[in-house]
């Protein structure tokens, strides 16, 4: 799959439509232990800083970035598995309930990265799919028929072939389809897929991506697709959000972003993506590695790796600049030269003292 490939895009949402699920200015820090013994101290890891995401029915939004960029943390915040330190989560425009009550879980489901660990190895497929149906009272006394229907929805047919198998008897792709079927059992409106194909063989990844696209189009689900692979994001998603070191750096429609990336970090991701049509070796203009989130750089967090870094990049956090409808980038390159202030002191993390 290449960055130029693309699935059939879904229809655009109606203007002014309220998102099914929304996160506004989400912030999350984790306390981590540094050192050993009596000299050990607990430091703050700035995992997510001021991230906003909006999920509309019948649309796929991809969150892309390197490992440690905060993608999975955003998904877990939206799933209410962890609580944000600041910001809010809205369901149908209203604040989501605290914790993760059953009514919320019935509308927002998460599919985890590892299909080998997300299914209990001592239970058969029937148990994994019947349990949420029984807990949420959705089977109506027809559990076997409901389980068979779930397997059909994820293209595991005939159902009799799979219902009595243990997870270890299934392939990786089949296990991930069972995990998706389990999430669909409670009839959710939102599906949060955390790198659902990263642990699968390349030969079967496309089948799972097509399944997610089919769920978007046929069942009108709002889907968040978390991935480090910008090529698969282009193939599946309607909108791509790029994260770096806990912050959003670019948001755009998938085709526009991959055809003409506005942020240097997005350009770096695209240059590293496999492309069979590329004649010359990829030009990786960036250098270095992602920063430690225990002590993020001042100003723009990408500036130590950016080939276009200016003095203002080292001193001031860049604003998010609207480039077109539905498109923005947090980069000083898109700010008028006269507005690039460099006379202020270093703009370090607000929680550092």
N, C-alpha and C positions, 0 to 999 in steps of 0.2 A: 504493500500500500504506500503511496507517495503523497506528498503534501498537496499535489495537484488533484488527487482523486476526490470525489465528493459524492455522498449519497443524495438522493432526491430531497431537496429542502422542503420543510413543512411550510404551510401557509403562515404568513405573518400574523401576530396577534392583533386583535382589534385595538384601535387607538383608544387610549385611556382605560383599557381593561385593567382590573385590579389583579396583581400577581397572586398566584395560588400560595406561594411561600416566598418570603422576603427576609433577608438579613440586612440590617442597617447599622453601619459603623461598628461592626463587630470587633471586639478586642479580647484577646485571650493571652494570659501569661501562665507559665508553669514554673513552679519552684523546683529547682534541681540542686542536688547535693554536689558540691565541689570539694575535693580533697578527702582525706581520710582521718579517722580518729577524732581527737579533741580539737584539732585545727580545722576540721571540715566546716564549711559554711554553706548556707542555702542562697542561691542566686536566682534572679528572675530571667527566664527565657521568654523573649518577646515573640511568641509564635504567630499571632495575628494582630495586625494594627490597622484599625479603621477600614475594614473590608465591608463593602456592600454588594449584595448579590440578589437578583430578582429572578424567580422561576415562574414562567407562564405555562398554562395548559397547552399541550400539544407542541412544546418546544424543548429542545435539548440545549443546555448551557454547559459548556466545557470549561473546567478550571485547569490550566496548564502551568507547569513549572517544574524545576528540578526537585529532587528529594530534599525535604526539609524546608520547602518554601511556604508551608502552611496550608496546602490544599486539603489534606485529610482533616485537619483541625476545623476548617470551615464547614466541611460536610458534617462532622460530628456536632458542631454547634447548631447547625440547622436541624439535625435529627434530635436535638435535645439530649444527646448522650452525655455531653458536658455542658456546663453553664458558661456563658460569656461573662467576662469581668466588666464589660461595658457594651453599649449597643443593645439592640433588641431584635427579636425574631417575630415576624408577623405572619399569621395564617389568615388568608382572605382579608388582608388589611387590618386585622385586629391582633393585639398582642397575644402571642402564644402562651398557653398555660405554663406555669412553673413545673419543673420536673419533666417527666415523660409519661403522662397519664395514658390509659388505654385508648381514649378517644383520639388523642394526638397520634399515637403509634398506628392507629388504624388508617390515618390519612397520609402519614409520612413514614416511609420505609427505607431502610438502608441495605445495600448489597455490599458485602465486604470484599476486600482484595483477594484473600486466600481461600479458594473453594475447598482446599484440603483441611483447613482448620475450622471453617464456619459451619460444617455439618458434623453432628455427633457420630463418631465412627461405630458406636454400638447399636444404633437405631437404623431401621430400614427407611427407604424413601417415603413409604406410606406414613410412618410416624412423623417425619419432618413436615409433611404437608398437611396432615390431619390435625396436628396439634394447634396451629393458629386458627384453623376453622372451628375447632371445638371451643377454644378459649374465647373467641369473639362471637360464638353462636351463629355461625354463618352457613353451616352445612345443611340445616333443616332436616336432619335425620337421614341424609343421603351422602354420607362421608365418602364412600368409595367413588360415587359418581363425581363428586366435587373434586376429589384428588385426581381422577382421570382427566377432568376438564382442565385442571391446572397444568398437567403434563402436556396436554394438547396445545395449550397456549404458548408453551415454550418449546414446541416442536420435538417433544420426546414421545414418539408414538411407535408402535401401539403401547398404551399405558401398562398393559399387563407385563410387558417386557422389563419395566423399570420399578414398579411399585414395591416389589419384594427384594430389591437389591440393597446391599449395604454400600455406603459411599466408596469403599475401597474397590468395589466391583465396577465402578463407573470411570470413564475417562475424565480428564480435567475439565473439558468443555461441558460434558454432561453434568458434572458436579455443579458447575457454575450455573447451568440452566435450572437445576433443582433449587439452588439458592435463590435465583430470581423468581421461580415459581412460588417458593415459600413467602417471599416478600409480597407477591401479587395475591396471596391467599386472602388477605384482609381487605382487598379492593382499595388500595391506596390511590391517592391522587398525585402523589409526589414520590419519585424513586430517586434515591441518592446512591449512585454507583461509584464506589471508591476503587479506582483502577481495576475494573472487573475483568480485564483481559491480560493484565501484565504478567500473570503467572501461568498463562496458557501457551501452548505451542502456537507458533506463528500461523500454522496451517488452519487452525480452528478459531483464531481470533475474529476473523471476518464474520463467521456465523453468529457469534455473540453480539457483535456490533450491529449486524442486520436485525437481530432479534430486538435490540433496544430501539432501533429506528422504527421497527414495526409496531412496538408498543406505543411509541410516541404518536404515530400516525393513526393506528387502528383504535387505540384505547384513550387517546388524547391525554396521556400522562405528561406531567411536567418532570423533566429528568435533569439531574445534575450529573455530569460525567467528569470524574476526576481522573486526570492522566498526566504522565510526563511526556507523552508522545503527541506532538503537535500535528503529525500527519493523520493519526486516527481521529483527533479532534476536528480537523478539517473535514474528514469523511463523514462524521456523524453529526456534529453540532451545528446549530443555527447561529449561536453566538459563542465566542471564545473570550475568556478572561485569563490574562496572564499574570501570575503571581511571582514575586521575587522577594525572598527574605522576609516573608510575612506581610507584604504589601501588594496591592494591585498596581501594576505598572501600565497595563493597556487593556482596553475592552473594545471589541469591534465585531461586526458580522464575520463569520468564519472565512468566507471567501475574500473579503476585503483585507482582513488581517494577514492572511497567508500570502496574498498577492502583493501587498505593499505594507509591510510592517512599519509602524511609526516609532516604536521604542527600540533602542539598540539591543536590549536584552532579547526582545522578540526576534530581532534579526539574527542574533546569535543562535537561538533555538532553531530557527528555520535553516540556517547554514549547516547545522549539525544533523538535520533530519535526513534519512536515506532518500535518495532521489535517483532512480535508474536513468533518467534523462540528463543528469548532470555529467558534463564532459570532464571538467576540471575538478580537482580535489576541493572539498569544502573550504571556504575562506573563513576561518574562525578568528575574527578580528578581536574578540574579547580575550581576556587572559585571567589567570588565577582561578579561584574557587569561591563558592558562596561564602559570605561572612558568618561568623559565629553570631547566633541570635542572643547570646548572653551579653555581648557588647557590640551591638550593631554600629556600623560606621555613621559618622555625622553626615548631615545633608542627604543626598540621594544615596541609597544603600548600594546601588550598582556602580557608583563612580570609581571604586578601586579597579574594576574590570573594564570600564567603558573606554573605548578608543576615542570618544568625543568629549571626555570629561573636561569641564571648565572650573574655574575657581568657585563660581557660584554653586556648582554641583557638590563641592566639598563642604560648603557652608550652610546651604539652605535646602530644606526638603522641597522638591519640585511640586507645583500645584498640578492638579488633574485638569488638562486642557481639552475642551471639546473641539474635535477636529471635523466632525460631521454628525448628523443625526445618528444616535446609537453608537458613536465612536469617540473614544477619549484616550489620552496617553498622559502619564505623569512624567514629563521630561522637560528640562529647561530648553532643549532644542526647539520646542514649539512655543516658546514664550518670546515676545518681542525683545530685541537686545536692550532697549532702554528700560525694560522692567526687570532685568536680571540684576538684582541688588547683590553686591558683594561686600558691602561695608559693615554688615552685621557680624556679631561673633558667631562662632561655630554653633549651628543648630543641632544640638545633641538630643538624644531621646528624652522626651518630657518627664519620664519617670526615673531618669538617672540623676543622681545627686552626688 
